[in-house]
Amino acid sequence: MTVTPEDVRRVASLARIGVPEERLDALVAELDGILAHMEVLSRVEPFAGEQEREGMPLAPDVPPGVRLERPLESFAPRSRDGFFLVPRLATHDEGAGPA
């Protein structure tokens, strides 16, 4: 497959990229090189199952639970359903204006 200057202009317009005319020939050559390399890579056979090396077995991707060293109540004066209950800030009361 050969890239033409019209192909480069079309792709540039789809990507909304301005391509100066003096860069057009260089871009055509670069894209031709990329496509030629991709064609070579497409002909390479992938490794068969026997050729793959066995590596170290991986541990399951499940993190262990984190245990607290202290009881939940020691972190805040009050808690309910696993959440900390904290007093409301005075700045959030009704009628409190900006400081």
C-alpha positions in Angstrom: 0.0 0.0 0.0 1.4 3.4 -1.0 0.4 6.6 0.7 -0.4 9.5 -1.5 -0.3 13.2 -0.7 -4.1 13.2 -1.0 -4.2 10.5 1.7 -2.1 12.7 4.0 -4.3 15.7 3.4 -7.5 13.6 4.0 -6.2 12.2 7.3 -5.0 15.6 8.4 -8.4 17.1 7.6 -10.2 14.4 9.6 -7.8 15.0 12.5 -8.2 18.7 12.0 -4.5 19.2 11.7 -3.0 21.8 9.4 -0.2 20.3 7.3 2.1 22.8 5.5 2.7 21.9 1.8 6.5 21.8 2.5 6.0 19.0 5.1 3.7 16.9 2.8 6.4 14.9 1.1 8.2 14.1 4.4 4.9 12.9 5.9 4.2 10.7 2.9 7.6 9.1 3.2 7.2 8.6 7.0 3.7 7.0 6.7 4.9 4.8 3.8 7.7 3.6 6.1 5.4 2.9 9.0 3.0 0.9 6.7 5.9 -1.1 5.2 7.0 -2.0 8.7 3.5 -3.0 9.7 3.3 -5.2 6.7 6.5 -7.0 7.7 5.2 -7.4 11.3 1.9 -8.9 10.0 3.9 -11.7 8.4 5.6 -12.8 11.6 4.1 -15.9 13.1 3.1 -15.6 16.8 4.7 -17.9 19.3 3.1 -21.3 19.6 2.0 -22.6 23.0 5.1 -24.9 23.3 7.5 -22.1 22.8 6.3 -19.9 25.6 8.2 -20.1 28.8 6.6 -20.8 32.0 7.1 -18.0 34.5 6.5 -17.7 38.2 2.9 -18.3 39.1 1.1 -15.1 40.0 -0.7 -14.6 43.3 -4.4 -13.8 43.0 -5.0 -10.1 42.6 -7.1 -9.7 45.7 -5.8 -7.4 48.5 -6.1 -8.6 52.0 -8.5 -6.9 54.4 -7.0 -4.1 56.5 -7.5 -4.7 60.2 -7.6 -1.8 62.6 -5.3 -2.0 65.6 -7.6 0.2 67.7 -11.4 0.1 68.0 -13.4 2.4 65.7 -14.6 4.4 68.6 -11.1 5.6 69.5 -10.9 7.6 66.2 -14.0 9.8 66.8 -16.3 10.4 69.8 -19.3 8.9 68.0 -19.8 6.5 65.0 -22.8 4.9 63.4 -23.0 2.1 60.8 -19.2 2.3 60.3 -19.2 6.1 59.7 -17.7 8.8 62.0 -20.2 11.3 63.3 -18.6 14.8 63.7 -20.2 18.0 64.9 -21.5 20.4 62.3 -19.2 23.4 61.6 -20.4 26.8 62.7 -19.7 28.1 59.2 -22.4 25.8 57.9 -25.2 26.9 60.2 -28.0 29.0 58.7 -27.4 32.8 58.8 -23.6 32.5 59.1 -22.2 34.8 56.5 -18.7 34.7 54.9 -15.9 35.6 57.2 
